[in-house]
Amino acid sequence: MISPTADIVMVVHGPEAFDAGDVGRLIDLLSPPRVLVAGVMARTAAEESGLPVVCTDERPSTVLGSIRERACLVNRGKTPASGRIFGEIVAGRLEGLVHVETSSGTVYCWNRGDDTLAEEIARLTGYALVRAESVGTRQDGMREIRGCLPGEAVFVNGIVIGSATAETVVLASENGALRAVSGLDPKPHGFEKLLRAGLPEIRTAWCKSGAVRRASPGRGKRARRGGRIAVIDHCGHTIYNEIGEEVCGVLAVGDDTTAVCGHICSHSGIPVFGVVDGDGDGIVEPGYAPGSVVVEVLDGRDDDLGREVAAVRDLETDSWEEWVEETLRVLAGRVRVVIDLRGR
């Protein structure tokens, strides 16, 4: 018998739905002909899973808005409450949404979405069906980041700007600057990094809180020994735009960026040369491919030294190992090696 959901497109957000096994189970139950993946760490988890999916670099609302077929969003929030909040945010950008929230076993039919599809998915999965409305309004120049857990990192466009002190963080953009209104213990250097990249449109910026992935990184075969060295400077979420087949290694600048690049590149077998200064926020479990080295700046910030390395070192090499050796000689006395996986 053909599944009544065999014509749908399933859009998966975040790595947790893969790491928990939700995506595999839902594929078996719903038989979707297409599964699209939104998000950087979701892509990593998807590739590690080996499931037949297509990865995108777009946010879920953009992916769903471009689909003409019947579609549903699959998400596993860090809590059922944060999962519902995420669905409400996505639904607020669409005319209707069927949202499968695996953290609570709920199928939400947002804003009078495809009720028939929601009922079909609820019946096939055994999940509860909830019809809901996304009615939140946004004040100009203001942004709420809801569903936070006090103490966890808060991101804007992939950069940590502080830690949450309440369930809702409120940010305001005014007079060419961004400030925390409430719910945030700010990280001034994080705001500096964000503004250096250009003041974001706060209403549409990518905002989140918490770890970017809780699972351990996968391990892959070593990539090519020579080629281009990609530079990722405090924007680990852009890494998939940079690591093509010609890349033999990554120069990562920043503690969290180094951790994210190491985690992602571990699966791809691409070694990382990380430049850090010890102000990381523990947003992901680090893991590094063989050949990786991480150095900590002895005086000053990783920003300055990282940019110097990118400027003075040739970013094309016949041998990653030789490039690392020469870079360490250039930096002698200014850094200490904290992770060294050469020879592995």
Solvent accessible surface area in square Angstrom, and as a share of the most:
residue,aa,sasa,rsa
1,M,235,1.05
2,I,145,0.74
3,S,24,0.15
4,P,46,0.29
5,T,0,0.00
6,A,33,0.26
7,D,78,0.40
8,I,0,0.00
9,V,2,0.01
10,M,0,0.00
11,V,0,0.00
12,V,0,0.00
13,H,43,0.19
14,G,11,0.11
15,P,12,0.08
16,E,28,0.13
17,A,0,0.00
18,F,16,0.07
19,D,56,0.29
20,A,45,0.35
21,G,29,0.27
22,D,3,0.01
23,V,0,0.00
24,G,21,0.20
25,R,128,0.47
26,L,4,0.02
27,I,32,0.16
28,D,117,0.61
29,L,80,0.40
30,L,0,0.00
31,S,54,0.35
32,P,15,0.09
33,P,88,0.56
34,R,97,0.36
35,V,7,0.04
36,L,15,0.07
37,V,0,0.00
38,A,0,0.00
39,G,29,0.28
40,V,41,0.24
41,M,13,0.06
42,A,1,0.01
43,R,58,0.21
44,T,0,0.00
45,A,2,0.02
46,A,2,0.02
47,E,66,0.29
48,E,54,0.24
49,S,50,0.32
50,G,66,0.63
51,L,54,0.27
52,P,108,0.68
53,V,31,0.18
54,V,88,0.51
55,C,38,0.23
56,T,31,0.18
57,D,97,0.50
58,E,90,0.41
59,R,81,0.29
60,P,12,0.07
61,S,12,0.08
62,T,64,0.37
63,V,8,0.05
64,L,17,0.09
65,G,55,0.53
66,S,85,0.55
67,I,26,0.13
68,R,239,0.87
69,E,86,0.38
70,R,67,0.24
71,A,22,0.17
72,C,0,0.00
73,L,0,0.00
74,V,0,0.00
75,N,5,0.03
76,R,72,0.26
77,G,13,0.12
78,K,59,0.25
79,T,43,0.25
80,P,72,0.45
81,A,67,0.52
82,S,13,0.08
83,G,0,0.00
84,R,94,0.34
85,I,31,0.16
86,F,42,0.18
87,G,0,0.00
88,E,27,0.12
89,I,48,0.25
90,V,3,0.02
91,A,0,0.00
92,G,51,0.49
93,R,80,0.29
94,L,38,0.19
95,E,173,0.78
96,G,28,0.27
97,L,7,0.03
98,V,3,0.02
99,H,0,0.00
100,V,0,0.00
101,E,0,0.00
102,T,9,0.05
103,S,29,0.19
104,S,50,0.32
105,G,18,0.17
106,T,12,0.07
107,V,0,0.00
108,Y,16,0.06
109,C,4,0.02
110,W,1,0.00
111,N,21,0.11
112,R,197,0.72
113,G,17,0.16
114,D,53,0.28
115,D,53,0.27
116,T,80,0.46
117,L,1,0.00
118,A,0,0.00
119,E,82,0.37
120,E,31,0.14
121,I,0,0.00
122,A,12,0.09
123,R,156,0.57
124,L,46,0.23
125,T,25,0.14
126,G,67,0.64
127,Y,55,0.21
128,A,59,0.46
129,L,52,0.26
130,V,53,0.30
131,R,140,0.51
132,A,10,0.08
133,E,79,0.35
134,S,22,0.14
135,V,114,0.65
136,G,64,0.61
137,T,130,0.76
138,R,114,0.41
139,Q,126,0.56
140,D,112,0.58
141,G,24,0.23
142,M,49,0.22
143,R,24,0.09
144,E,96,0.43
145,I,10,0.05
146,R,82,0.30
147,G,13,0.13
148,C,1,0.01
149,L,84,0.42
150,P,86,0.54
151,G,60,0.58
152,E,29,0.13
153,A,12,0.09
154,V,0,0.00
155,F,3,0.01
156,V,0,0.00
157,N,49,0.25
158,G,20,0.19
159,I,17,0.09
160,V,10,0.05
161,I,0,0.00
162,G,4,0.04
163,S,35,0.23
164,A,2,0.02
165,T,81,0.47
166,A,40,0.31
167,E,123,0.55
168,T,44,0.25
169,V,0,0.00
170,V,23,0.13
171,L,0,0.00
172,A,2,0.02
173,S,27,0.18
174,E,79,0.35
175,N,153,0.78
176,G,59,0.57
177,A,44,0.34
178,L,10,0.05
179,R,112,0.41
180,A,30,0.23
181,V,63,0.36
182,S,55,0.36
183,G,13,0.13
184,L,17,0.09
185,D,81,0.42
186,P,66,0.41
187,K,36,0.15
188,P,96,0.60
189,H,20,0.09
190,G,1,0.01
191,F,22,0.09
192,E,78,0.35
193,K,19,0.08
194,L,3,0.02
195,L,61,0.30
196,R,122,0.45
197,A,86,0.67
198,G,41,0.40
199,L,73,0.36
200,P,14,0.09
201,E,92,0.41
202,I,2,0.01
203,R,98,0.36
204,T,75,0.44
205,A,7,0.05
206,W,87,0.31
207,C,20,0.12
208,K,50,0.21
209,S,11,0.07
210,G,3,0.03
211,A,44,0.34
212,V,21,0.12
213,R,7,0.03
214,R,126,0.46
215,A,30,0.24
216,S,67,0.43
217,P,15,0.09
218,G,19,0.19
219,R,171,0.63
220,G,29,0.28
221,K,184,0.78
222,R,52,0.19
223,A,27,0.21
224,R,122,0.45
225,R,135,0.49
226,G,14,0.14
227,G,13,0.13
228,R,66,0.24
229,I,2,0.01
230,A,0,0.00
231,V,49,0.28
232,I,1,0.01
233,D,44,0.23
234,H,17,0.07
235,C,38,0.23
236,G,6,0.06
237,H,59,0.26
238,T,38,0.22
239,I,0,0.00
240,Y,31,0.12
241,N,102,0.53
242,E,61,0.27
243,I,25,0.13
244,G,35,0.34
245,E,168,0.75
246,E,74,0.33
247,V,3,0.02
248,C,0,0.00
249,G,0,0.00
250,V,0,0.00
251,L,0,0.00
252,A,0,0.00
253,V,1,0.00
254,G,0,0.00
255,D,23,0.12
256,D,25,0.13
257,T,9,0.05
258,T,2,0.01
259,A,16,0.12
260,V,14,0.08
261,C,0,0.00
262,G,0,0.00
263,H,0,0.00
264,I,0,0.00
265,C,0,0.00
266,S,2,0.01
267,H,48,0.21
268,S,39,0.25
269,G,0,0.00
270,I,11,0.06
271,P,0,0.00
272,V,0,0.00
273,F,0,0.00
274,G,0,0.00
275,V,0,0.00
276,V,14,0.08
277,D,34,0.18
278,G,55,0.53
279,D,45,0.23
280,G,43,0.41
281,D,59,0.30
282,G,71,0.68
283,I,7,0.04
284,V,9,0.05
285,E,81,0.36
286,P,73,0.46
287,G,5,0.05
288,Y,20,0.08
289,A,1,0.01
290,P,46,0.29
291,G,2,0.02
292,S,0,0.00
293,V,0,0.00
294,V,6,0.03
295,V,0,0.00
296,E,37,0.17
297,V,15,0.09
298,L,102,0.51
299,D,132,0.68
300,G,56,0.54
301,R,106,0.39
302,D,0,0.00
303,D,3,0.02
304,D,87,0.45
305,L,9,0.04
306,G,0,0.00
307,R,100,0.37
308,E,59,0.26
309,V,1,0.00
310,A,27,0.21
311,A,85,0.66
312,V,90,0.52
313,R,38,0.14
314,D,93,0.48
315,L,49,0.24
316,E,102,0.46
317,T,24,0.14
318,D,140,0.73
319,S,24,0.15
320,W,1,0.00
321,E,53,0.24
322,E,121,0.54
323,W,8,0.03
324,V,0,0.00
325,E,71,0.32
326,E,61,0.27
327,T,0,0.00
328,L,28,0.14
329,R,152,0.55
330,V,62,0.36
331,L,1,0.00
332,A,73,0.56
333,G,71,0.68
334,R,103,0.38
335,V,19,0.11
336,R,128,0.47
337,V,64,0.37
338,V,58,0.34
339,I,56,0.28
340,D,59,0.30
341,L,27,0.14
342,R,71,0.26
343,G,87,0.83
344,R,185,0.67
